[in-house]
C-alpha cells in the first residue's frame, strides 16, 4: 500500500470513530468529523516533529495537553 493510501485510511478511521462518538452522544452533534481527524493528525505530526527533530523533552506533555484540549472541545 503506498504511503499516501495509509494516511488517507488513517484519517478515514479517525473520522469514522468520531462519527460513532457523535452517534453515541459522547461528542457534540455539530462536530465536523473530518476537521477533528485533521486536528488529531496535526497533533501527531507536531509530536513527531518535536521528538525527532527538536528533541523536545516536553513533547509528550505538550501532546497530551493538546489532545486533551481537543477532546474536551469535542465533548457533548
C-alpha positions as CSV (number, residue, x, y, z in Angstrom):
1,X,0.0,0.0,0.0
2,X,1.5,3.4,-1.0
3,X,2.2,5.7,2.0
4,X,-0.5,8.2,0.8
5,X,-3.2,5.5,1.0
6,X,-2.3,4.6,4.6
7,X,-2.5,8.3,5.5
8,X,-6.0,8.5,3.9
9,X,-7.0,5.3,5.6
10,X,-5.8,6.8,9.0
11,X,-7.8,10.0,8.5
12,X,-10.9,8.0,7.4
13,X,-10.6,5.7,10.5
14,X,-10.5,8.7,12.8
15,X,-13.5,10.3,11.1
16,X,-15.4,7.0,11.4
17,X,-14.7,6.7,15.1
18,X,-15.6,10.3,15.5
19,X,-19.0,9.7,13.8
20,X,-19.6,6.8,16.2
21,X,-18.8,9.1,19.2
22,X,-21.2,11.6,17.9
23,X,-23.9,9.0,17.3
24,X,-23.4,7.6,20.9
25,X,-23.7,11.1,22.3
26,X,-20.1,11.4,23.5
27,X,-19.2,14.1,21.1
28,X,-21.2,17.2,20.1
29,X,-23.7,16.7,17.2
30,X,-22.2,19.7,15.3
31,X,-18.7,18.4,15.4
32,X,-17.1,18.0,12.0
33,X,-15.5,14.5,11.9
34,X,-13.1,15.4,9.1
35,X,-11.9,18.5,10.9
36,X,-11.5,16.5,14.1
37,X,-9.4,13.9,12.2
38,X,-7.3,16.7,10.7
39,X,-6.6,18.1,14.1
40,X,-5.7,14.7,15.6
41,X,-3.3,14.1,12.7
42,X,-1.8,17.6,13.2
43,X,-1.1,16.8,16.9
44,X,0.5,13.5,15.9
45,X,2.7,15.3,13.3
46,X,3.6,18.0,15.8
47,X,4.6,15.4,18.4
48,X,6.8,13.6,15.8
49,X,8.5,16.8,14.8
50,X,9.1,17.9,18.4
51,X,10.5,14.5,19.4
52,X,12.6,13.6,16.3
53,X,13.8,16.9,15.1
54,X,13.8,19.2,18.1
55,X,14.5,16.6,20.8
56,X,11.9,18.5,22.9
57,X,11.8,16.8,26.3
58,X,8.3,18.4,26.9
59,X,6.9,16.9,23.7
60,X,4.9,14.2,25.5
61,X,3.4,16.6,27.9
62,X,2.6,19.1,25.2
63,X,1.0,16.4,23.1
64,X,-1.2,15.2,26.0
65,X,-2.3,18.8,26.7
66,X,-3.2,19.4,23.0
67,X,-5.1,16.1,22.7
68,X,-7.0,16.6,26.0
69,X,-8.0,20.1,24.9
70,X,-9.2,18.7,21.5
71,X,-11.3,16.0,23.2
72,X,-12.7,18.5,25.8
73,X,-13.8,20.8,22.9
74,X,-15.4,17.8,21.1
75,X,-17.4,16.5,24.1
76,X,-21.2,16.8,24.1
